[in-house]
Amino acid sequence: MSISGFNRAKSVKYSVFPLLIILFFTIELSAQNIFDAIRYSQIGTGKDAWSSALPGRGVSQYAGSGTFMDNPAAAAFAENSHVDFSLVFINAQSEGQFLGNNFDNSNGRPAIGNLHYSYKYPTNKGSLVIGGGYNRVALFDRYLNAAGFNDTHSITDLFAQDDYYYNAAFNTFAIDTLQGGFPESALRIDGFRGIDQYVEVIEQGQMGEWSLYSALEFRENFMVGISVGYQTGTYNYRRNFNEIDTENAYNFNVTDYDIDFIQTSDRIDTDLGGLMVRLGAAYKLGFLQLGGSIELPSMLQIREDYSTEITTIFDREETSEPTQRFDNSFEYQINRPVRYKLGATLTPSPAFALSAAYEYMDYSNIEFDGLQSFRLENELSLAVTNALRGASNYHVSASYNVPDSYELRAGYSIIQSAERDFDLTEQEIFSLGAGIDLYQGWQMNFSIIGNRFQDVYTAYEAFVTGDPTLYALQATESIWRSQIFVGFNYSF
């Protein structure tokens, strides 16, 4: 196949198989695959402007409208009925290295934190509380923008080796076949001279839960509760990966493949939803409160719309290939295993409280279902078992209260990595907040949550002709994600 006499850019749009299938072929999108099992199974500490500052407190003591998500039984400790809502501003910042260059990225946006109503029935003895509403439970925002010169390999090396990129890359002359039908990167056919690489990755989305719950004082100081919720959310992934011959090293004097620009654009739009049930119990023993809860196994239904577009632009002009475009969608389920929580709150005085909580989930028990191929379901579930593990989360919090005036709150969490061979993603979460009593039952709450972790972004992995080394294009990242909640609570 020759492009002699060929002028100007050719653009072909070609959809690759969805995340589940790409797992076995492309490293970049595999990070969006079995690790979706982690993404869609982790529940964040930020639920509303009150409880977000006191991570884990809700397992054993009432701590705002988000209490039922830690333990529905602890909602029975509420002193009043109330209505509350909150807004949150989300910011994600990352810094790191890519091809020897430093980068620093950030982006932010506002979102709804929660909308909630709770009613405490008047009783002669004991406590009965019912409530419901919306709480945001997970956040998916990430942003990466980096650039550098690569003198060793190109994403077109991957195109020549990958069945799902191959046709689109071949039709745009990003790759070609040598004598004997051997595929090769167009940048390598007449000698590889290096290439400038630019990558932009935008991940956005969140998951919220619409819930109903009830909590009852079953025996004196012994509370039981149940919540039923429907979790729903979206996840959007965009990657633009550009290779540009800024030095004109691939000019027509040295190669027929006078490539100026190659762009690969990957798009994934995901909608998800599933039912969630929690059971819990809590007990008050003087100044000590104990609690435990269980999230029952649940299924999350996922639909993905996906496509990949490859565009190749040459130095020459006035000719282009017919454009082709393929888009498709895919549906499957993730079966999430049980999650356990235990907690305790110590209240040595009416003004001061100290809490600790522990939660555990075995991510290796996550299963994929609903695929058209039973073999693929088994392979994916086996991949999860081999890549993921059980993970423990630890929370501590403290509060200081001045009645009818204000309360100061602070918390700290460690979120253990669920990946067997990659501990960098362990997260530390810091939180600060306060509640200020206003008038006639109104209270303003605000909190600041910051979580920090390390990560390695892999754009692709590929072999180079004549070299047995598997090369990986990676960016090391230090990520800081912050959330600022502001909310109002009306008690009656």
N, C-alpha and C positions, 0 to 999 in steps of 0.2 A: 504494500500500500504506500503510495507516494503522494506528497503534496506539492510536487513541482508544478509551478504555474498557478498555484492556489493563492488567492489574495484575500485579505481581510479576515475578520473574526468569524468563527463558527461557534454557535451556541446550541447545545443540546441539553435538555432537562430530562432527568431520568431518576425514577424513584427506586430506592433500594428497599430491601426487605425490612420489616419493622425491627424494633429493638430486640425482640426475643430471638430472632433468627440471626441478626447481625452479631449477637454475642459470640458466635463461634468464628467470626471472620474479621471483624474490625475492632481494634482495641478502643478506639475513640468512643464508638457508640456502645460498646459492651459496658462502659462505665455507666451508661444510662439504662442498664438492663437488670442484672441480678441485684444491682445496688438500688434499683427502684424498690426492691423488697425492703431495704433499709429505709429509704426515703419515705415510703408510704406507711411504714410501721412505727416510726418514731413520733412520739407526741411531745411537743415542746412544753417548756415551763411557763411560757407566757399565755395566760388565758383571759385575764381581765386586769384592771389597774390595781386591784387589791392583792389577789392571790399571786400575781406574777412576781411581786416583791418578796414573797414568802414561799419559795419552792418546797414542796413536800408537806407544808403545814396542814393542808387539807386532808391528809391521810388520817389525822387524829383529832383535829380541831377545826372548827368553822373558821374560814379565812376568805370570805367573799363568795361571789356567785360561782367562781370556778371550783369551789370545794368539792362538788359532787363528782368532778372528773378525776379527782384523786381517790375519793371515797364517798359514795352517795350517803352512807350512814352518818357521816360527820355533819351533813347539812342539818340534822336534827338538833345540833347544838346552837343553831341560829336563835337569837333572842327576839327578832322581829320579822315581820314581812317586809319585803323591799322590792324596789325596781332599780335597775342600774344599767348603764351603758358606758362604753369607752371607745375611744379612737386611739390608733397607734400609728406612729411614724417609724418606718423600717428603713434602715441603712445597712448596706453591705460593702465592706472595704477589703481589698486584698492587695498585698504587695509580695514581690518575689523576684525570681530570675527566670529568663527565657533566652536560650542561646547566648548566655553571658551578659545579657542586658537586664537592668533592673526595671521593674514596672510598678506602678501604684494606681489602682483603680478604685472607684467607688460609684455607687448609685443608690437612690432612695425613693420611697413613695409612701403615701398614707394608706391606711386600711381601717376597716372596722375591727375593733377588738372583741366586743361582745354586746349583746342585747339580752336582757334577762329579767324574769319575773319570778318571785318566790312568795308563797303564802304560808304563814304559820297559823294553823287552825287554833282557835281558842279551845283549850281543854282544861278540865278540872285537875287532871294529873297527867304528867308525862308530856310528850312533845310529838306533834305530827306536822310535817312540812311537805308541801308539794311545790314543784317549780318547773321551769323550762325556759328555753331560749336558744340563743346562738352564741357559740364561742369559737374563736379561731384557735386551732390546735396545732398547726404545723405551718412552717414557712420554708419556701424552696428557693429564695432569691440568691443568686450568685452572679458575678460579672468578672470577666477576664478580657483584657486587651493587651497584647504583647507583640513584639516584633524583634527580628534579628536575622543575621546572615548565616545560612547553613551551607558549609562547604563539603558536606559528606553525603547527604541524602535529601530526597524530595518526597512529597506526598504522592507524586506520580509513580514512585517505586512501589507504593502500596497498590495503586490502581492496576499495575501490571500483574499483581499477584492475587487480587481479590475478585471473586466472581461477581460481586454485587456492584462494584464500581466499574468493572471492566468494560462493559458495553458502552456506557456513557463516555468514559475516558477515551475509548477507541474511536468513537464517532466524532469526537471533538479534536482528535489528533494529539491529545495529551499523552497518549501512548501509541505505539505502532508495533507491527510485527516485523521481525528480522527474517532473513532467509531461513527456511525451515519452520516458519510459523511461531518462532519464539517471541513472546511479548516483551517489550522493553519500554522504559520511560523515554519520551521524546527528548527530554533534556540530557539523556545519557547516550543516545545513539551515536552522536559525533563527538562525544567526550563531555563529561559533566564538569561544569565550571562554577558550580555553586549557585545559590538562588536566595533572594531575600524572601522571608516568610513572615506573614502577618496573620494573627489569629484573634478573633473576637468571639467570645462565648457569652451568651446572655441566657440565664435561667431565671424564670419568674414563676410564681405561683404560690398558692396557699391551700390549706385544707381547713374547713370549719365543720362544726358539728351542731346540728339542730337536735335538742334533747328534751326529754321529759324525765322527771325523777320524783321519787318519794322517799322520805325518811321517817322512821317511827321509833319512839322510845318503847322498845318491846318489854323491857324490865327496867326497874329503876337504875338509871345511869348507863343502861345498855341499849345502844342504838343499832338499828339495822336499816339498810336502804338498798334501793335498786334504781338504776337509770337505764333508759333505752334511748339511743341516739342514732341519727343517720349522718354519717360523715360524708361530705361532698367537697370536691375541690377541683382545681385545674393545675396543670404543670405545662409550661411552655419552654421549649429549648430551641435556641437559634445559634448556629455556628457558621461564621464566615471565615474560611481559610483561604488566604490569597498568597500566591507565589508570583513575584514580580521581578523581571529582569531589569533592574534599575540601572545597571552598568552597560546594558546592551551587549552582554557577552555572547548571547545567542543570536547574532546577526546573520544576515543572509550570505555574508562572505565566508562564514565558517560552517554553516549548517543549513540544510533545507528546512529545519524545524526552528524557524526564527520566532520563537515564542516570546511574547512580551508580557503576558498576564494569564494566569490560570486561577480561577475562582471556584471553590467548592462551597456550596451552601447547603447545610443540613437543617431541616425543620421538623420539629415534633410538637404536636399539640395534643394534650392528654386531658381527658375528663374522667373522674373517678368518683365512686360512691359505694357505700356499704353500711350495713347495720352494725351497731356496737352495743353490747350489753355489759353492765358492771353490777357487781354485787359487793356489799361491804358491811362491816360491823365495827363498832367503836364502843369503848367503855371508859367511863370517868371514875377515877379512884382518887378522891381528894384533889390534890394539886397535880396529879398525873393523869394524862389522857392517852389511851392506846387505841390504835386502829389498824385495820387491815382490809384490803380490797382485792378483787380479782376481776380482770377483764376477760370475758369468755372468748374462746376462739371465734374469729370473725372472717368474713369474706369481703374482699374489696373488688368490685367490678371496674375494669379499666378499659377505656377505648382510646386508641391512639390514631391520629391522622399524621402521616409522615411523608416526606419527600426529600430527594437530594437533587441538586442542580449543579452541573459542571459547565463552566464557560471557559473557552480558550480563545485568547486574542493574540493575533500575530502582528508583526511589524508591518507586513504588507497590507494593502487595502483593496476595497471594492468587490470582494467576494465573500459570501457567507453560505453556510450549510442550512438546510431547512431545520427549524426548531422542533424539537420533540419534548413532550412533557408527560410524566407519569405521576399520578398521585393515588394513594390508596389509604386504607384504614385497617385496623386490626383490633380485635377484642380478646381479652383474657381475664382471668381472675387471679388474685393473690390471696391465699389462705393464710391468715395470720394466727400464730399460736397464742396461748394464754399469757397474760401479763400479771405479775404479782406485785403488791405493794404492802409494806409494813411501815408504821410510823409511831412516834411518841412525841408528846408535848409536855413540857414541865413548866408549871406556872407557880413559882415560889412566892409571888406576890401579885396582887391585882394589876400592877403596872408592868411587869416583865414576864415574857414567855420565851422559851427556847425549844426549838423543835429539831427533830432528825427523822429522816425517812430513807427507805431503801426500796428499790424496785428492780425486778428482774424479768427478762424475756429471752428466750432461746431463739435467736434469729435463724439458726440452722434448721429449725423445724418449719420455716416458711415453705409453702408449696405453691407451684403454679398449676393452674387448672383452666379448662375451657378452651384449650388449643385444639386445632384441627388434627394435630399429630400427637398420638399417645406417646410415641418414642421421644418427641421433643419435650413433652411435659416431664418425662422421667429424667431426661438429660439436664434440663434446667433445674429441676428440684435437686438432682445430684450435685450440680454446680453450686447451688446455694449451700448445701450441706458441707461441701468442701471449702467454700470460701468464707462462710459466716460462722458465728459461734454465739453462745449465750453471753449476754452483756448485762452488767449491773450498773445502776445509777445511784448516786449518793447525794442527798440533799441535807443542808442544815440551814436554819433561819432563826432570827431573833427579832423581837419587837418590844418597843417601850411605849406604854400608853399613859397619857394624861387624860382622865375622864372629862368628857364634854369639851375637849380642846383639840388634841391631835394625837396621832400615833406614828412613831418612826419604825421603819421596817428595813431589814437587810437579809440577804441570803446568798448562798454559794452552792453550786452543784458541780459534780463531776459526771459527765456522760461518757461511759466507757465505749470504746470502739467495738463495733460488731464484726469487724473484719479480722479473720484469723492471723493474717500475715502483714497487717498494716495498722500499726497502733497510732500513727500520726493523727488520725482523725478523732482521737479522744478529745472531748470538749470540756473546757472550763466555762462555767456560767456565773456571772456576778450580777447581783441585783440590789438596788436601793429603791426605797419608796416611802411614801408618807400618806396618811389620811388626815384631813383637816375637817373638823366639824364646823358646819356653817350655821344654819338656823332651821328650826322646826323639822328636824329629821333629815335634812340634807347634809351630805358629806362629799367632799371632793377628794379623789384619790389619784395619785400619780406614781409612776415607777419608771425606772430605767434598767433595762436588762442588756448586758453585753456578754457575748460568748465568743471564745477564741479557740481556733484549732489550726493545725497544719494540714496541707494536702499536696498531692502531686497530680497535676493534670497531664494526661497522656493524649496528645493529638493523634498520633498514629504509631504503629510499629511496622517495620518492613525490613526485608533483606535487600542488599545491594548486590548486583550481578558480580559473581566471582568472589564474594566475601561471605563466609558462613556466619558472620555476626548478625544478630538481630538488633537493628538500631531502633531506638525509641526517641521520638521528639516529645520532650516533657517540659513543663513549667512547674517549678516549686512555688508553693503559695503559703503565705501566712494570712489567715482570714479572720477578720473581726466583724461581727454582725451585731448591730445594736437595735433595740426597740424602745421607743418612748411612749408610754401609755398615759393618757389623761382620761379620767372618767368621773361620773357623778352617780351617787347612790342615794336613793330616797327611802327611808325606813318608816314604817307605819304600823 
